[in-house]
Amino acid sequence: MSKQSINTAAAPQAIGTYSQAIRCGNTVYLSGQIGLDPATMQMVEGVETQIHRVFDNLKAVVVEAGGSLDHVVKLTVYLTDLAHFARVNEIMATYFKQPYPARAAIGVASLPRGAQVEVDAIVVLQD
């Protein structure tokens, strides 16, 4: 099985030994996105702004892979404070429609660059 790296300037460039996403067949595995502004590579301020930026970054990578957020089948949300989970739900509802992707939410001690939220995704594209 061949794999293809997906990269776009519309999302933050990888800051380590990983790709923004990898496509294997019709499945695309998106690396976790944090609230980095792709133009400046600086963290945006505030948890709400970070949540929006994370979903905008994910969307940019999905589009580069040839899909849309409608193709997302699974999300994993990492939060440094689970008290923000309700806000993630509210904001997520502005990016996704039913049926919503499957999802897990995990509380973590810390995230790269001092982020408050990180989200990764699995996407299945049509032939």
Residue pairs with C-beta under 8 A, 6 or more apart in sequence:
1 24
1 25
2 24
3 22
3 23
3 24
4 22
4 23
4 24
5 19
5 20
5 21
5 22
5 23
6 19
6 20
6 21
6 22
6 23
6 28
6 61
6 64
6 65
7 13
7 14
7 19
7 20
7 21
7 64
8 20
8 60
8 61
8 63
8 64
9 38
10 38
10 60
10 63
10 64
11 20
11 33
11 38
11 57
11 58
11 60
11 61
11 64
12 33
12 34
12 36
12 37
12 38
12 41
12 57
13 20
13 38
13 41
14 20
14 31
15 41
15 112
15 113
18 31
19 31
20 30
20 31
20 61
20 64
21 28
21 29
21 30
21 31
21 61
21 62
21 64
21 65
21 123
22 28
22 29
23 29
23 65
23 125
26 124
26 125
26 126
26 127
27 122
27 123
27 124
27 125
28 62
28 65
28 67
28 71
28 122
28 123
28 124
28 125
29 120
29 122
29 123
30 58
30 61
30 62
30 120
30 121
30 122
30 123
31 120
32 76
32 78
32 118
32 119
32 120
33 54
33 57
33 58
33 61
33 118
33 119
33 120
34 43
34 50
34 54
34 57
34 111
34 112
34 113
34 115
34 117
34 118
35 43
35 44
35 49
35 50
35 51
35 53
35 54
35 57
35 115
35 116
35 117
36 42
36 43
36 44
36 53
36 57
36 113
36 115
37 43
37 44
37 53
38 57
38 60
43 50
43 113
43 114
43 115
44 50
44 53
47 81
47 84
47 87
47 116
47 117
48 87
48 91
50 115
50 116
50 117
51 84
51 87
51 88
51 91
51 117
52 91
54 117
54 118
54 119
55 69
55 91
55 92
55 95
55 119
58 69
58 72
58 119
58 121
59 68
59 69
59 95
62 68
62 69
62 71
62 72
62 121
62 123
65 123
65 125
66 125
67 123
67 125
69 95
69 96
70 96
70 97
71 123
71 124
71 125
71 126
72 96
72 101
72 121
72 122
72 123
73 101
73 102
73 122
73 123
73 124
74 101
74 102
74 103
74 121
74 122
75 92
75 101
75 102
75 103
75 104
75 119
75 120
75 121
76 103
76 104
76 105
76 106
76 119
76 120
76 121
77 85
77 88
77 103
77 104
77 105
77 106
77 117
77 118
77 119
78 105
78 106
78 107
78 108
78 111
78 117
78 118
78 119
79 85
79 88
79 105
79 106
79 107
79 108
79 116
79 117
80 107
80 108
80 109
80 110
80 111
80 115
80 116
80 117
81 107
81 116
82 105
82 107
84 116
84 117
85 105
88 105
88 117
92 100
101 121
111 117
111 118
112 118
